[in-house]
Amino acid sequence: MSVSTQPTTVSLSALIEDFSRPEERLNEDFVRNFSQWLYRVSARLRVSVVETLNLTDVVLTFHMRDRVKLMVTGRTADGSPGDVTVTVDECDFPSVQVTISAEAYPNPYEICTLDYAFAGRSVLVKEGPHADQVGTLVVVATVGGIQQNRVQFPSGQVVTIDGHCLEWSELPTE
C-alpha cells in the first residue's frame, strides 16, 4: 500500500485487503507479514479504538488461534493505574478505522503477533544455550519485526528463543 502526503483513513479490513492478494491471505505467515508491515509504518499509524479511548503506551497485538483478534493494550492518558485491553474480533475489523499519515506521530504503537496455530509442533534448537535440545512450541510471537518463540522442553522449562535458532518439524507432537 502506498502512502500519499494526505492522511489516508480506511477500515482495518480494507487495509488488509489492500495489503495483499486473496491467495496470500491463505498463507500461514500472512498475519505476521502484515504485522511486520504495520510495524514499519507504526510511526505514521493511528487506530480509531486507541484514539477514542485516548490510550498511551499502546501495544497492538494480532492474536491468532481459531480466528484472528486484534488486542489493543494501553494506559489511559489521565494516568489512571492499570492497563486497558480491548479485544476486537476479525468480524469487527470493518468497524475499526486506521489512519496512515505522511508525517510521524509522537509515541508510535508497538506491533506484535501471538500465533497459537503452531502450538504443539516439535522444534530443534540449532544454536544458543539450548542448542541440540528438542522442545514443543507454545506460541510463535513477533515483537516489532523480530520473531520470538516460546518453547517448552520435556523438563517443563519454558524459554523464549529467536526464530532463526529453531528448526521446525512439519507435524505437531500431539
C-alpha positions in Angstrom: 0.0 0.0 0.0 1.4 3.4 -0.9 1.1 6.4 1.4 0.2 9.8 0.0 1.1 13.1 1.5 -2.5 13.3 2.8 -3.6 11.1 5.7 -5.4 8.0 4.5 -8.2 6.5 6.6 -9.6 3.1 5.8 -11.1 0.2 7.8 -8.8 -2.4 9.1 -10.4 -5.0 6.8 -9.8 -2.7 3.8 -6.2 -2.2 4.8 -5.7 -5.9 5.0 -7.3 -6.4 1.5 -5.1 -3.6 0.1 -2.1 -5.2 1.6 -2.3 -8.4 -0.4 -3.9 -10.6 -3.0 -6.6 -13.0 -1.8 -4.4 -16.1 -2.2 -1.7 -14.6 0.0 -4.2 -14.3 2.9 -4.3 -18.1 3.0 -0.6 -18.2 3.7 0.2 -19.2 7.4 2.6 -16.3 7.5 0.1 -13.7 6.3 -0.7 -12.1 9.6 2.9 -11.9 10.7 3.9 -10.3 7.3 1.0 -7.8 7.7 2.1 -7.1 11.3 5.7 -6.5 10.2 4.5 -4.1 7.5 2.4 -2.3 10.2 5.5 -2.2 12.4 7.4 -0.4 9.6 4.7 2.2 9.3 3.8 2.4 13.0 5.2 5.9 13.5 2.5 7.1 11.0 -0.3 4.8 12.2 -3.4 5.7 14.3 -6.2 3.3 15.1 -9.7 4.6 15.9 -10.3 2.5 19.1 -7.0 3.7 20.5 -7.8 7.3 19.8 -11.4 7.0 21.1 -10.1 5.6 24.4 -7.2 8.1 24.5 -4.7 5.4 25.3 -0.9 5.9 25.6 1.9 3.3 25.7 -0.1 1.3 23.1 0.6 -2.3 22.0 -1.4 -3.7 19.1 -1.3 -7.5 19.1 -2.8 -9.8 16.4 -3.8 -12.8 18.4 -4.2 -15.9 16.3 -5.9 -19.1 17.4 -9.0 -20.3 15.6 -9.7 -16.7 14.5 -7.7 -13.5 14.3 -8.3 -10.9 17.0 -6.8 -7.5 17.5 -5.9 -6.9 21.1 -5.2 -3.3 22.0 -3.5 -2.6 25.3 -2.5 0.8 26.7 -2.8 3.2 29.6 -5.3 5.9 29.9 -3.9 9.3 29.2 -5.1 10.6 32.6 -2.6 8.3 34.4 -5.2 6.0 36.0 -3.5 2.9 37.4 -3.6 -0.3 35.3 -3.8 -1.1 31.7 -6.8 -1.2 29.4 -7.2 -4.1 27.0 -9.8 -4.1 24.2 -10.2 -7.2 22.0 -11.7 -6.8 18.5 -12.7 -10.0 16.6 -11.9 -10.1 13.0 -15.6 -9.9 12.1 -15.5 -6.4 13.5 -12.4 -5.3 11.5 -14.6 -3.3 9.1 -15.6 -1.0 12.0 -12.0 -0.3 13.1 -10.7 2.8 11.3 -7.0 3.0 10.6 -5.3 6.3 9.6 -1.8 6.4 8.0 -0.3 9.8 7.6 2.8 11.0 5.7 4.1 12.5 9.0 5.1 10.7 12.1 3.1 10.9 15.2 4.8 11.0 18.7 4.8 7.7 20.6 4.3 5.1 17.9 2.4 1.9 18.7 4.3 -1.4 19.4 3.1 -4.0 16.9 3.1 -7.7 17.9 1.6 -11.1 17.0 0.8 -14.2 19.1 0.2 -17.2 16.8 -1.0 -20.3 18.6 -1.6 -22.2 15.3 1.8 -23.8 15.6 1.4 -24.8 19.2 2.4 -28.4 19.7 4.9 -28.6 16.9 8.2 -30.2 17.7 11.3 -27.9 17.3 15.0 -28.4 17.4 17.1 -25.6 18.8 20.0 -25.1 16.4 22.1 -22.6 18.4 22.4 -20.8 21.8 22.3 -22.1 25.3 19.7 -24.7 24.5 21.4 -26.0 21.2 20.6 -29.5 20.2 17.6 -29.8 22.5 14.1 -30.7 21.2 11.1 -28.9 22.6 7.5 -28.1 21.8 6.2 -24.8 20.5 3.9 -23.0 22.9 3.4 -19.8 20.8 5.1 -18.1 17.9 5.3 -14.4 18.6 6.7 -11.3 16.9 7.5 -8.2 18.7 8.1 -5.4 16.3 9.7 -7.2 13.4 11.5 -9.9 15.4 10.2 -13.5 15.8 10.5 -15.0 19.2 9.1 -18.4 20.1 8.1 -19.8 23.4 9.4 -23.4 23.6 8.7 -25.9 26.3 11.3 -28.6 27.0 10.4 -32.1 28.3 11.7 -30.9 31.7 8.8 -28.4 31.8 11.1 -25.4 31.4 9.7 -22.8 29.1 12.1 -20.4 27.3 11.9 -17.7 24.6 14.1 -18.5 21.6 14.7 -16.3 18.5 13.1 -17.7 15.3 16.3 -18.1 13.4 17.6 -20.5 16.1 14.9 -23.2 15.5 14.4 -26.0 13.1 10.7 -26.9 12.8 9.1 -30.3 12.4 6.2 -30.4 10.0 3.9 -32.3 12.3 2.5 -31.5 15.7 3.8 -33.6 18.6 0.3 -34.1 20.0 
